[in-house]
Amino acid sequence: MRFLKSKFIIFPITLSLFHSLLISLLFTSGCTQKNQDGNLVVLHRVHSDDVKTFDPANAYDVISLDVVPAILETLYQYDYLSETYKVVPLLAARMPIFSTDRLTVTIPLKHGIKFQDDPAFKENEGKGRELVAQDFAYAFKRLALPSIQSQGSWIFEGKIVGFNEFHDKLTKAQKNEVTQIFSEKIEGIQVLDDHTLQLKLVKPYPQLLYILCMGFASPVAHEAVAAYADEQGNLVDHPIGTGPFILKTWERGHRLILERNPTYRTDPYPSTASTEFQKKGMLADAGKSMPFLDRISIDVIKEDQPAWLKFLKGELDMMSIPKDNFSQAITNQVNLSPNLASKGLRLSIEVGAAFYYVSFNMKDKLIGGNKYLRQALSASIDRDRWIEKFTNGRGKKMVNALPPGIPDRPENSKIKYDYNLKQARELLKKAGYPEGKGLPPINFDMRGSDSLNRQLGEFFSEQFGAIGIKLNVIYNTFPAYLEKAKQGNLQVAYGGWTMDYPDAENNYQLLYGGNKAPGPNESNFDHPEMNKLYEQIAILETSAKHAALIQKMEDILQEECPWALGYYHSDYRLSQPWFLNYRANEIILNKYKYYRIDKETKKRYLEANR
């Protein structure tokens, strides 16, 4: 789904001393928010970097996708309180109607849904107009615009009738021809009437329901593009959606504020839940109109420790536990420490959808053209130390491309080129560089420039240095890293991914040749047999045949090494006692509308702990 930022940090002073300081300051300054927030119900949280874009065609990193789904909605969404990934209507009036051959999909839309008020709607005197099927057709066509270089075009490429031809025609067009060509219809995207959209598929698309839950499939008002798009047509900083929140303020690199959409329709909180969520009391708001928040305030704080201090003061409502505070915050890997538990804090463990790896650019002549070099690099990484050093043991070694729990996951129990320095040196010699002699320094791009990324860069320099390989570690801002990936300008890089949807196809599409940059295949792996296997699994439901094909793909991945496999990530999050309706899940993105702040509980806790 999303390109992940790394989550590691250097701790600058004695752990025990600093931890004692933090605990002693717990909640002591939270009362300062009372004056700032007034009577508003405000959620306070932090990001380690800035949002890259608010354009749904290119919002594909974990930070942008934390925010954009609060503003722009989709046809379908995941049932928030279901244990399984159950898809339910959001902007659609009902579940899609499939033809007998599964190649024609008809989707009725709800009536009366309106875009937020904005001056862009000049013909409507600044009032948001009604959402119509044409807004989806327009948005889907935008994914094919070469000037936008959408990272989401893959969701329809080779799947919607006429989409590829439309993209090719735009690519070959002269600049003065683009507008006219863009106005043409795509055969597979039909607007039957204002409230009925129809899609025609090239082949069966089992993942379509999941795709229509993704931000790439959000509707876009043409008025927004006309008013606010940049020269390439991107809506970077002025989204106009139908969602529960609007972008109020964006102080880049500092703070982002969303406010309740005053014209948002009635959207009731779920009235049914799985047994697990019932026991947690998450049906207390059943049937109540969402959203429950008036404002979402997100500070950009690049280092974990200042953010952790703010959380312990009660100035943030939720936060992931930094690695250097983990041993003081958690006991036995699963329990909150008595000190923090006594404050009423809650622990949520988010597992299964995210993973990290080292990505090798197959377009690079040095790295991509030498399989033995990639294998040597993979065999020089001590993954157990990587996991212990940077996750406090919270990670689990990545033995194939699918996290545990995904249907038809391969049965690999180990990595083919796992940590083995003797083997790594032999492979490096086989690659033509005995003891690293004659091998130029390799560029290794990181996803941040803060201390945690620098510590990670030092770790990999040490790992590869053990067999004579020198690194030139490049520390980027996260948006700059994403731009390099989009342009295919990485040599070796620190890769991370969170699944878009719970289907094996979602991860193996990262290794499909048709998804090379600017698509999500940042390693630019283009292996003929892998491509054929991917095209087969992409149209199959879960089955024995599906599983067998996936195993073959995994064998290719392990041998060719476009990735050096890393680990599956578990995120430990803490939330304040007044923060309600939180569910730990990395795939459900439109979560802010469900959250609630109990102002009275917050007031009591902060006053009691001044």
Secondary structure, 3 states (H helix, E strand, C coil): CEECCCCCCCCCCCHHHHHHHHHHCCCCCCCHHHHHHCCCCEEEEEECCCCCCCCCCCCCECCHHHHHHHCCCCCEEECCCCCCCCEEECCECCCCEECCCCCEEEEEECCCCECCCCCCCHHHCCCCCECCHHHHHHHHHHCCCCCCCCCCHHHCCCCECCHHHHHHHHHHCCHHHHHHHHCCCCCCEEEEECCEEEEEECCCCCCHHHHCCCHHHCCCCHHHHHHHCCCCCCCCCCCCCCCCEEEEEEECCCEEEEEECCCCCCEECCCCCCHHHHHCCCCCCCCCEECCCCEEEEEECCCHHHHHHHHHCCCCCEEECCHHHHHHHEECCCEECHHHHCCCCEEEEEEEEEEEEEEECCCCHHHHCCHHHHHHHHHCCCHHHHHHHHHCCCCEECCCCCCCCCCCCCCCCCCCCCCCHHHHHHHHHHCCCHHHCCCCCEEEEECCCCHHHHHHHHHHHHHHHCCCCCEEEEECCHHHHHHHHHHCCCCEEEEEEECCCCCHHHHHHHHCHHHECCCCECCCCCCHHHHHHHHHHCCCCCCHHHHHHHHHHHHHHHHHCCEEEEEEEEEEEEECCCEECCCCCCCCCCCHHHCEECHHHHHHHHHHCC
